[in-house]
Amino acid sequence: MRLSQSQKISLLIVFSLSLLAWSLYSLAGRGGDASVLTEEGKRMIKKIVKTEEEWKSLLTAKQYRVLRQKGTERAFTGTYNDHYEPGLYACAACGNPLFSSEMKYDHGTGWPSFTDVVWPGAVELFEDRSFMMNRTEGRCAACGSQLGHVFDDGPPPTGRHYCINPVSLGFKPAGKEADAALGIKAETATFAAGCFWGVEDNFRRAPGVLSTEAGYTGGKTKNPTYKQVCSDKTGHAEAVRVVFDPARVSYEELVRLFFKLHDPTQLNRQGPDFGTQYRSIVFTHGRDQDETARRVKSELERSGAFGSPIVTEIVPAPEFYPAEEEHQQYLEKKRRRTGVDSGGCGTAF
């Protein structure tokens, strides 16, 4: 269809106005046609208000361009794309907690991806019609800085995909500082249930678990290596230290998960793995944990759920020695590297 001269001029005017609107939108840092998409159950968040000159003095040039002027980092160039250390991701501008490492996954886009926020309302959602597209923009609920975009192509159970610019994030390793930022009074549990690769992988995926660490405990050798423990001469068991939020998952639930993850009737072995380093143990941190673990074990013994006597030991937790880095999140690293979920232990990288 041929356009008349007047039609061509009209289209040119519309296009020019669109470009002008986008320019004003970018310069304003918050403009455009942006309607808040509200969610129920939001946590009360203190609003942080600063002038743009104040933000410029606080942020690097790159941070200001992305956080305040709605810029975008190039894919596969940011700090946190391949970062999987346990901890908390917060807004780089104001420190508002946004995402936990347990919510992070590899979407393959080249930007850090998360399935959910640490609490409802941590990220505010806005319609973004820039570049003639219809997307959902995510902004920090505390300071209004742009974080990235939110899509509906994420994995279950949320189906959400928070695609975030790395420069929009700060990171606090798992520990007291991260827990304090979230208002969490974290607790620790320690379990030995055979090869620690699979045990760690399953506990790390459990809701309410903040971090996991593979290691060695229960023996006499100081600072043992994997090779030494595998010799069955150190007295240590391969174990997993679990840091969890008791407001989201109880210690009893973790104990019950422990019994589901392995065969507690096998003495000094699990499946094809033989040796005392593969024995079944609950290492308790305090009297409450000891009582809970013994109660659950007794209940399972009375039920006959396993058909044979349970040989799981329940002992106070001694010193824990973290395993070498190559054994931390072993199966998750393998999945990211090969794209294959082996679902167990005993296979090489």
HUJO-V618389 format. One record per backbone hydrogen bond with DSSP energy under -1.0 kcal/mol. CO is the residue of the C=O (numbers start at 1). NH is the residue of the N-H. E is the energy in kcal/mol with one decimal. If there is no record, write none. Layout:
BEGIN
co = (CO;CO)
nh = (NH;NH)
e = (E;E)
END
This chain:
BEGIN
co = (4;5;6;7;8;9;10;11;12;13;14;15;16;17;18;19;20;21;22;23;24;25;32;35;51;52;53;54;55;60;61;62;63;64;64;65;67;74;80;86;87;88;89;89;90;91;96;98;99;100;101;103;110;112;113;114;119;120;122;124;125;126;128;130;135;136;137;138;138;139;140;142;145;147;148;149;151;155;159;161;162;163;165;166;168;170;172;175;176;177;178;179;187;189;190;191;192;195;196;197;198;199;200;201;203;206;208;211;213;214;215;216;217;225;226;229;234;234;237;239;240;241;242;243;243;244;245;245;250;251;252;253;254;255;256;257;263;264;268;270;273;275;276;277;280;281;282;284;286;287;288;289;290;291;292;293;294;295;296;297;298;299;300;313;315;321;324;325;329;330;331;332;333;334;335)
nh = (8;9;10;11;12;13;14;15;16;17;18;19;20;21;22;23;24;25;26;27;28;29;34;127;55;56;57;58;59;64;65;66;67;68;69;71;146;77;83;174;101;172;98;99;170;95;91;118;89;103;104;115;76;164;105;162;122;43;141;139;37;137;135;133;128;150;126;147;148;124;144;48;140;165;138;163;161;159;154;151;114;149;168;169;92;90;88;179;180;181;182;184;244;242;283;240;281;199;200;201;202;203;204;205;206;209;245;243;241;323;239;321;237;229;230;232;220;221;217;215;191;213;189;210;211;187;248;249;254;255;256;257;258;259;260;261;266;311;275;273;270;278;279;238;313;192;315;317;290;291;292;293;294;295;296;297;298;299;300;301;302;303;305;282;284;216;327;328;333;334;335;336;337;338;339)
e = (-2.3;-2.1;-2.0;-2.4;-2.2;-2.2;-2.3;-2.5;-2.3;-2.4;-2.0;-2.2;-2.3;-2.6;-2.2;-2.2;-2.4;-2.2;-2.4;-2.5;-2.4;-1.2;-1.3;-1.2;-2.1;-2.3;-1.5;-1.2;-2.4;-2.8;-2.0;-1.9;-3.2;-1.8;-1.3;-2.1;-3.0;-1.1;-1.0;-2.6;-2.5;-2.9;-2.7;-2.0;-2.7;-2.2;-2.3;-2.6;-3.4;-1.9;-1.3;-2.3;-2.4;-2.5;-2.2;-3.0;-2.0;-2.0;-2.0;-2.7;-3.3;-3.2;-3.0;-1.7;-3.1;-2.6;-2.4;-2.8;-1.3;-2.8;-2.1;-3.3;-2.7;-2.8;-2.5;-2.8;-2.1;-2.3;-2.3;-2.3;-1.4;-2.3;-1.6;-1.9;-2.6;-2.5;-2.9;-2.6;-2.6;-1.8;-1.3;-3.1;-2.7;-3.7;-2.1;-2.8;-2.4;-1.2;-2.4;-1.8;-2.0;-2.3;-2.5;-1.0;-1.2;-1.8;-2.8;-2.7;-2.9;-2.8;-2.9;-2.8;-2.9;-2.4;-2.4;-1.7;-2.2;-1.0;-1.5;-2.6;-2.2;-1.6;-2.7;-2.6;-1.7;-2.4;-2.2;-2.1;-1.5;-2.3;-2.4;-2.0;-2.4;-1.9;-1.3;-1.5;-1.5;-2.8;-2.5;-2.2;-2.3;-1.9;-1.6;-2.8;-2.5;-2.7;-2.0;-2.8;-1.9;-2.8;-2.3;-2.8;-2.2;-2.2;-2.4;-2.3;-2.5;-2.2;-2.3;-2.3;-2.6;-1.8;-1.2;-2.9;-2.6;-2.6;-2.1;-1.7;-2.5;-2.0;-2.3;-2.3;-1.9;-3.0;-2.4)
END
